[in-house]
């Protein structure tokens, strides 16, 4: 898990040599150096982190044996991690973002189900509340906030490695999820970020969108026209 707070980059947990870590280190951009800080209370991998109210929240993940619903918060003034109310669902490979003073936990996998509800945390009440589920089931995707709106992109949407190019956003006023234009390619275990005031944004746009859309259309037509029997996997003979 990674977060940015007060000019520092924080790296938390993860795996090293097969061991799930609870260690945390902080990167000073000006000095180009890493420093150890207080370790988390739980070892975690495949969780997620977000900054809310000048603190870092880390939620969910896996400790190498169990899926987690626990949540802890780091206070940079005291260099301490403290548990807060746990999520309703255990979650791994999900995404966590902060919006309008609340923490949102989106999607993921709990060891048996991909159809996890979306929930948000109110730090003033120390409570989690379920909100409308995303309009796609997904894990190993990523979410970011753009213009006070949560966007979710890519990932897997079932247990059969069906990758997604879906993009959705949460309409906070209508309290519902809406679809927007798909990405050009499917992406799994991706990462996204927001860059403000980029003057040459068009330089980063995909240059062959029309060609790619035509290829998608042809591929769908070919799959539809192919006899079902020829699309089934062949049995092995011994």
Secondary structure, DSSP 8 states (H G I E B T S, - for coil): -EEEETTEEEEE--EETTEE---EEEEETTTTEEEEE---SS--BS-EEEEETTEEEEE--B-SSSB---EEEEETTTTEEEEE---SS--BS-EEEEETTEEEEE--B-SS-S---EEEEETTTTEEEEE---SS--BS-EEEEETTEEEEE--B-STT--B---EEEEETTTTEEEEE---SS--SS------TT-TTGGGGS-TTHHHHHHHHHHHHHHHHHS-HHHHS------
